[in-house]
Amino acid sequence: MTAMLPYGRQSVTADDVAAVVAALRSDWLTTGPQVDAFEADLASWTGGVGCAAVSNGTAALHVGYAAAGVGPGDEVVVPPMTFVATASSAVALGAKVVFADVEEETFTLDPAAAAAATTARTRVVSAVDYAGHPADYDALRGALAGSDALLLADAAHSIGATYRGRPVGSLADLTTFSFFPTKNLTTAEGGAVAALDAELLTRARRFRNIGLVRERDALRWPDEGGWHQEVHEFGLNYRLPDVLCALGRSQLRRLGDFLAARARLVARYDEALADLDGVLRPGRRSWAAPAWHLYPIRVLDGRRREVYDRMRAAGIGVQVNYLPAHWHPAFADLGYRRGSCPVAESFYEQQLSLPLFPTLTGADQDRVIDALGAALRGVTARPAAA
Ligand SMILES: *Cc1c(COP(=O)(O)O)cnc(C)c1O
């Protein structure tokens, strides 16, 4: 028996367990004091920008688009180098997704491509901080000058990163996070939306809670009675329970340590791969302090599939992030064609994510590096004994 080294893995400590147990023993399982406290703790990572906790990162995107007023007849510009939810959650609201290509090196949304894709119908332009590297937000703002479109940052990979010294969460009108176990921190399932504008944040909070309005001065029929609440616009139940917010608060206390551990591992990969022929290391811009969620290498000479298969056979759980979103059959069936975003598509053909998570040991990282070297020599490394 051999154990597959995963590409990502959560770190859960006794403190996390104690925090969850304490919440379970409290008077609230959901929508209690831990939600407000988690949102306040998150805001300390977004430069004070207000946050709404939601049930997962896909829900965060759905909530963000709904808060922006996305609906039928609207267009949403999305880069294809992302998890499909960045695009599909806009489709769920009846919008048309317009894919715009990414930049070389960082594989984040290309501001020139975003400008070319933006029309009078564009309601939101979504950037994705691929692998934890922020997109070029000042250039994206410039590209959208003169348009009414809102800028959304899908920061599922990048909580804790900074752009020109400013934190992710403060860079776009709306920012979405995911707390899935492989991400930079986890609440099992979970996510959040940060909004620069108070009105947008209120709309996000309402959509997350079925659209219910409770504030007396906002009610259409304020004298109905003390029990009264109203729905003005339809929403869904995307609440994150108190129990999971307690886990999130405990995890956030270690986010700085998680990011430091990821940065150390990235530096070690960078050094070990510097002289390896046949692969390219992830690119970065001088203005970014990434929060590395992935370590995405490029395997040259058409050998990505072979290297993937050899590393998997060696017990190294490498991953491919991502199939270009417009290649999914659901988009192909809507008429989206391969070839429309050549930078993202040729990157996909080469892309391979090496294992990266805070508890990855030096010995395991050596195994990854050795197995990669062997795969590039056309050899499959022996898997480690369990
Ligand atoms: C993980 C992820 C999502 C979705 O988050 P879930 O919590 O899995 O729903 C969205 N966008 C990107 C870029 C992601 O990596």
The ligand as a Gaussian input file, in Angstrom:
#p B3LYP/6-31G(d) Opt

LIG

0 1
 C      -12.591000      26.933000      -4.923000
 C      -12.930000      27.998000      -5.911000
 C      -14.235000      28.485000      -6.082000
 C      -15.431000      27.846000      -5.430000
 O      -15.342000      27.716000      -4.072000
 P      -16.168000      26.527000      -3.318000
 O      -16.003000      26.891000      -1.888000
 O      -15.473000      25.251000      -3.696000
 O      -17.560000      26.578000      -3.794000
 C      -14.426000      29.547000      -6.940000
 N      -13.425000      30.096000      -7.631000
 C      -12.166000      29.632000      -7.530000
 C      -11.081000      30.291000      -8.312000
 C      -11.881000      28.559000      -6.688000
 O      -10.637000      28.087000      -6.600000

